[in-house]
Amino acid sequence: MGVDPNKWTQFDLLTPESQKRIGQLYPYLKPEQGVFSEKLAGVFIRNISTGKVEKLLEMPRKGVSKSPVNRQKK
């Protein structure tokens, strides 16, 4: 992951769905301490002071079931 400033945005520029999910999963997160990148692979945060990048969210995949299919063995 590069440090291209054009690929990183502020929290309030993420999609509303991503903002809501991050708020629910990470209530302790301080958005002002990082910049965000929303990609097909997920939503990432880069800490401004340390430069550390972390993946916050997986993007939902279309056509993939959220629960495993239970199959009976014959």
Secondary structure, DSSP 8 states (H G I E B T S, - for coil): ----GGG-B-GGGS-HHHHHHHHHH-TT--GGGEEEEEETTEEEEEETTT--EEEEE----TT--SS-------
